[in-house]
Amino acid sequence: PPPPSTTKMQKHTGRSGSMGSQESKMSSQIQDIMVTHREETREPLLRECLVAEFVGTFFLVFTVGMAVASGGAAPIAIGLVLAVQIYTFGAVSGAFLNPAVTIAVLCSGRNKISLPHAGLYILAQMFGGLVAGLLAYAGNDKSFCFLVSDYRKWGTCFELEVLCTMALCGIVLAAGTSNDAPNQYFGFAIGCTVMGCAIACGGFDQGSFNPAVTFGMNIANYANGDNEVNPSVGDWLLYLLAPVFGGILAAGVFRLTRSNEYLACEVAAVDGGKVDQALASTDVTV
């Protein structure tokens, strides 16, 4: 019979081999969970894109309502949550989460989004903002609305809403939809833009930069029976339309500074047309 030491060694070796196979299996499972490389998948369905826009906008607007009510560092919280939602849903819908951004991408051309899809995106974003505003009010029993407190500030508020939304839409177009993408910094850059603009405008303007935020917060304020003031028609128009104007300006600047993007699209369209024509003129027999 083998000596006791040999038997112990064999048992130890068998046990080690079993543990090694278990560790190997666990490592394989972890690799299956944590994707180490990109795999080619189908394009997201339209309903998936709309759900992504609804959920992402919901968390953004919900954060606005809770952060403002708590009196904390609202710009920082809003910027961080926006960045996280962009990383979460960017690969699904583009994570526009803002009707002004959607319009900016539409106006920038390049077939990034069609007009019907842009309309559906905006509806999903506005609905997400509405639900988030009401739940934020239900959660903290506080509400606020976007309004111009002093008639002398109308020009200031309009200017800041237009320019800050223009800056936001500009970085979305450059970092998220241009040939610079895909990259690892686009969500961080967009979140920092919102954070910086909110901090800079805090003493002069409430800083919506997003019609979905305006819509959700204002409707929640109407639902609060204890509120002392509601937005006027002028307030509604300013905070809904000024960001859209900013988005259109951002698209114009993008077109003026990124002509190479459109040249590439034209070349791709010509090449695609030649391929289609060649396929149409080829007789395929089975």
Secondary structure, 3 states (H helix, E strand, C coil): CCCHHHHHHHHHHHHHHHHHHHHHHHHHHHHHHCCCCCCCCCCCCHHHHHHHHHHHHHHHHHHHHHHHHHCCCHHHHHHHHHHHHHHHHHHHHCCCCCHHHHHHHHHCCCCCCCHHHHHHHHHHHHHHHHHHHHHHHHHHCCCCCCCCCCHHHHHHHHHHHHHHHHHHHHHHHHHHCCCCCCCCCHHHHHHHHHHHHHHHHCCCCCCCCCHHHHHHHHHHHHHCCCCCCCCCHHHHHHHHHHHHHHHHHHHHHHHHHCHHHHHHHHHHHHHHHHHHHHHHCCCCCC
